[in-house]
Amino acid sequence: MTLYWFLRTFHGRAAVRVAAPHELSHRRTLSADYVFIGLPTTLAARELAALRFREAILFDYHDYPLPVWGRSDQELLRSLTNRYYKPWVEHEWSSDYQWGCLPIRRCPKLKVCLKWRRLIGQGVRDETKPFDVGFLGGPNGLRCGTEGSTDSYNQRVEWLLELKDDLPQAALWGGLTIPPHLRGWQRRHENIASVEYSQRRINFFRYFKSLCRCRVALAPAGNARWSYRQYEAVYARAAVVSTDLSRARMLIPLPRDSVLMVPDRAPVTPFVRRALALQRECPDMVQDAVRFLERYLHDGSYSRHKPLVMDRFLQQLGHEHRTVIQDVA
């Protein structure tokens, strides 16, 4: 539905249609310029025969860095197109596909938070922020290591444990939220309890308010290398210490001046120290980063008044200039 709402924002309700496989039949033909097929899918040749389109694009929103076929008819779908879209694309991915970037999911509550903070005129000066570093999330993580490595390297756990030992004077907000079904992490990391967030579960409004009180926000890899955290941290006007996205691209680029990329397995402490120094040395940096994102978004949301993000989306389809697509399924 993220893709649906994105397309509808820029092209209107009448131009976009969502159809489930069971709605397609030979008795009723649907016509469109572009058909986006979400995977995994039960689509078969019979349902596809009910579609008339100029081009097909496969896509998924899963965190896995390659196509997620499941029980899809891979041979049939690959005969339609070699275009495949995901929320992020890495340069090393297989050249068998023409990769493209999807619009990322946005939390609607972020827009409410930003409007409220602007309405009450709440300041964002560095001296008003009581926390040096902030992070809140589960202990999940991908394998961030050298190619061919089979050992697990969890950036979230490793970064927090390292900062606790190497930067004990830093005021840290948050920690790891470990639900009961993930208590096995305590056997892998005996000190994990020292970086656990033990308070009650918080809603997004309280989470974002707390993030706004942090000078530096951590954005380590989770289930995937990309996440929403980089964007939320920028809007919270924090310097961002991120997992390495230097060889990845997303539909909305990140403001690199305020987002420090940490190579896999590199110590995070020097990057946090550098980010804290940047907050002091370049006080306008965080405001510039917000202005950068607002070239593509309006208060953290997609808007037809900010067409640059749609321009980038259309360029992936071979459009050099912004055009209005009349029929998109």
C-alpha positions in Angstrom: 0.0 0.0 0.0 3.0 2.3 0.4 3.5 2.3 -3.4 -0.2 2.8 -4.0 -0.4 5.9 -1.7 2.7 7.3 -3.2 1.5 7.0 -6.8 -2.0 8.3 -5.9 -0.5 11.3 -4.1 1.0 12.5 -7.4 -1.4 11.2 -10.0 -4.7 11.1 -8.3 -7.2 8.5 -7.3 -8.5 7.8 -10.8 -5.0 7.0 -12.2 -4.1 4.2 -9.7 -5.8 0.9 -9.2 -4.9 -2.0 -6.8 -6.1 -5.4 -8.0 -5.7 -8.8 -6.3 -5.1 -11.9 -8.4 -8.6 -13.3 -7.7 -10.1 -10.1 -9.3 -8.5 -10.8 -12.7 -10.3 -12.9 -15.2 -10.7 -13.2 -19.0 -14.2 -11.6 -18.7 -12.7 -8.3 -17.6 -9.6 -6.7 -19.0 -7.6 -4.1 -17.1 -5.4 -1.7 -19.1 -2.5 0.3 -17.7 0.7 1.9 -18.8 2.6 0.2 -15.9 1.8 -2.8 -13.8 3.6 -3.2 -10.5 3.6 -6.8 -9.3 4.3 -7.3 -5.6 6.1 -10.5 -4.7 5.6 -13.1 -3.6 2.4 -13.6 -5.7 0.0 -16.3 -6.8 -0.3 -14.7 -10.2 -0.5 -17.2 -13.0 -0.7 -17.0 -16.8 -4.5 -17.0 -16.6 -4.6 -13.9 -14.5 -1.9 -12.1 -16.4 -3.9 -12.6 -19.6 -6.5 -10.2 -18.1 -4.0 -7.4 -18.1 -3.0 -5.1 -20.9 0.1 -3.0 -20.1 3.1 -1.3 -21.6 5.6 -2.4 -19.0 5.7 -4.6 -15.9 7.8 -4.0 -12.8 8.4 -6.6 -10.0 8.8 -5.3 -6.5 8.8 -6.3 -2.8 9.2 -4.5 0.5 11.0 -7.3 2.3 14.2 -6.7 4.2 16.0 -9.4 2.3 18.6 -7.9 -0.2 17.6 -10.0 -3.2 14.3 -10.9 -4.9 11.8 -12.6 -2.7 10.0 -15.1 -4.9 8.4 -17.4 -2.4 6.1 -19.7 -4.4 5.8 -17.2 -7.2 6.0 -18.5 -10.8 9.5 -17.1 -11.3 9.9 -18.3 -14.9 6.6 -16.6 -15.9 7.3 -13.3 -14.1 10.9 -13.1 -15.4 9.5 -13.5 -18.9 7.6 -10.3 -18.5 10.4 -8.0 -17.2 13.8 -7.7 -15.7 12.9 -4.6 -13.7 12.9 -5.2 -9.9 12.3 -2.5 -7.3 13.1 -2.6 -3.6 13.3 0.2 -0.9 17.1 0.3 -1.3 19.6 -0.9 -3.9 23.2 -1.9 -3.4 25.8 -1.6 -6.2 27.0 -5.2 -5.7 23.6 -6.8 -6.5 23.2 -9.1 -9.4 23.2 -7.4 -12.9 20.5 -9.9 -14.0 18.0 -7.2 -12.9 17.4 -3.6 -13.7 17.1 -2.4 -10.1 15.0 0.5 -9.0 14.1 2.1 -5.7 10.6 2.1 -4.1 9.2 5.0 -2.1 10.0 4.2 1.6 7.3 3.7 4.1 6.7 6.8 6.2 5.1 7.0 9.7 2.1 9.3 9.4 2.7 10.3 13.1 6.0 12.0 12.1 4.1 14.7 10.2 2.0 15.3 13.3 5.1 15.6 15.5 6.8 18.0 13.2 3.7 20.2 12.9 3.2 20.2 16.7 6.9 21.2 17.4 6.7 24.0 14.8 3.3 25.2 16.3 4.6 25.4 19.8 8.0 26.9 18.7 10.0 24.3 20.5 13.7 25.1 20.2 16.3 22.7 18.9 19.4 24.4 20.1 22.3 22.1 20.9 22.5 23.3 24.5 18.9 22.3 25.1 19.6 18.6 24.3 20.4 16.7 27.5 21.5 13.4 25.8 24.6 12.9 23.8 23.6 9.7 22.0 20.2 8.1 21.3 19.0 4.8 20.0 15.9 2.6 20.6 15.2 -0.7 18.9 15.3 -4.4 19.0 18.5 -6.5 18.9 17.8 -7.8 15.5 20.5 -7.4 12.9 21.8 -8.6 9.5 25.1 -10.2 8.8 27.4 -7.2 8.3 30.7 -8.7 7.5 33.1 -9.4 4.7 32.0 -11.2 1.6 31.8 -15.0 2.3 31.8 -14.5 6.0 29.4 -16.8 7.9 29.8 -15.3 11.4 27.1 -13.0 12.7 27.9 -9.3 13.4 25.0 -7.4 14.9 25.7 -3.7 14.7 23.0 -2.7 17.1 24.3 -4.9 19.9 28.0 -4.3 19.2 27.7 -0.5 18.9 25.8 -0.1 22.2 28.2 -2.4 24.1 31.2 -0.6 22.6 29.9 2.9 23.6 29.1 1.7 27.1 32.8 0.7 27.5 34.6 3.3 25.4 32.4 6.3 25.9 31.0 5.9 29.5 30.8 9.6 30.1 28.3 10.1 27.2 24.7 10.5 28.2 22.8 7.8 26.4 19.0 7.7 25.8 17.3 4.5 24.9 18.8 1.0 24.4 17.7 -2.4 23.2 14.1 -3.4 23.5 14.2 -7.2 24.0 10.8 -9.0 23.8 10.4 -12.3 25.5 10.8 -14.4 22.4 14.3 -12.8 21.8 15.6 -13.5 25.3 18.1 -15.9 23.7 20.2 -12.9 22.9 21.3 -12.8 26.5 23.1 -16.1 26.0 25.0 -14.7 23.0 26.0 -11.4 24.7 26.4 -11.8 28.5 26.5 -8.0 28.9 23.4 -7.2 26.8 21.3 -6.4 29.9 23.5 -3.4 30.5 22.3 -1.7 27.3 18.6 -2.9 27.5 15.8 -0.4 27.6 13.8 -1.6 30.5 11.1 1.0 30.7 7.6 0.4 29.5 6.9 0.4 25.8 6.6 3.9 24.3 4.6 5.3 21.5 6.0 7.1 18.4 5.3 10.6 19.9 7.3 9.9 23.0 10.0 8.2 20.9 10.4 11.1 18.6 10.3 13.7 21.4 13.1 11.8 23.1 15.1 11.5 19.8 14.8 15.3 19.5 16.7 15.6 22.8 19.7 13.7 21.5 22.7 15.4 19.8 23.6 12.2 18.0 21.3 9.4 16.8 22.5 5.9 16.0 21.2 4.2 12.9 22.8 0.7 12.8 21.6 -2.0 10.4 18.5 -3.9 11.5 17.0 -6.7 9.5 18.2 -4.7 6.4 20.9 -2.2 5.9 18.4 0.6 5.1 15.9 1.9 7.6 13.6 4.8 8.4 15.9 5.8 11.3 18.2 8.0 9.2 15.3 10.1 8.1 13.7 10.3 11.5 17.0 11.3 13.1 17.5 14.1 10.5 14.1 15.5 11.3 14.9 15.3 15.0 17.8 17.6 14.1 20.5 15.1 15.3 23.7 14.2 13.7 23.4 10.7 12.4 25.9 7.8 12.8 24.7 5.3 10.3 25.5 1.8 9.0 27.5 2.1 5.8 25.1 3.1 3.0 27.8 4.6 0.8 27.4 1.9 -1.8 23.6 1.9 -1.6 21.0 4.2 -3.1 17.4 5.0 -2.1 14.7 7.1 -3.8 15.3 9.9 -1.3 19.1 10.5 -0.8 20.5 11.2 2.6 22.3 14.5 3.4 25.8 13.1 3.6 27.3 16.1 5.5 25.3 15.2 8.6 25.2 11.4 8.2 28.4 9.7 9.1 28.8 6.2 7.6 30.5 3.5 9.7 32.2 0.7 7.7 31.2 -2.8 8.8 33.1 -4.0 11.9 34.8 -0.6 12.3 34.7 0.9 15.9 31.7 3.3 16.2 33.2 5.4 19.0 35.4 7.7 16.8 32.3 8.4 14.6 30.2 9.3 17.6 33.0 11.7 18.8 33.2 13.2 15.4 29.4 13.7 15.2 29.4 15.4 18.6 32.1 17.7 17.5 30.2 18.5 14.3 27.2 19.5 16.4 29.4 22.0 18.2 31.4 23.3 15.3 28.6 23.4 12.7 25.4 24.4 14.5 23.6 25.0 11.2 24.3 21.5 9.9 21.2 19.9 11.3 18.9 22.6 9.9 20.6 22.3 6.5 20.0 18.5 6.6 16.2 19.1 7.2 16.1 21.5 4.3 17.7 18.9 2.2 15.1 16.3 2.9 12.3 18.9 2.5 13.3 19.1 -1.2 11.6 15.7 -1.5 9.2 15.6 1.4 6.8 18.0 3.2 7.0 17.5 7.0 8.3 14.0 6.4 5.5 13.0 4.0 5.0 12.7 0.3 3.3 15.7 -1.3 2.3 16.7 -4.8 3.9 20.1 -4.0 7.3 18.4 -3.8 7.5 16.7 -7.2 11.3 16.0 -7.1 10.8 12.6 -5.5 8.4 11.6 -8.3 10.8 12.9 -10.9 13.4 10.5 -9.5 10.9 7.6 -9.5 9.9 8.3 -13.2 13.6 8.6 -14.3 14.0 4.9 -13.3 11.3 4.1 -15.8 13.1 6.0 -18.5 11.3 9.4 -18.2 13.7 12.3 -18.5 11.1 14.8 -17.5 8.1 14.8 -15.2 5.0 13.5 -16.9 1.5 12.5 -15.7 0.8 8.8 -16.1 -2.9 8.4 -17.0 -3.3 4.7 -16.1 -1.2 2.9 -13.5 -2.2 -0.5 -12.0 
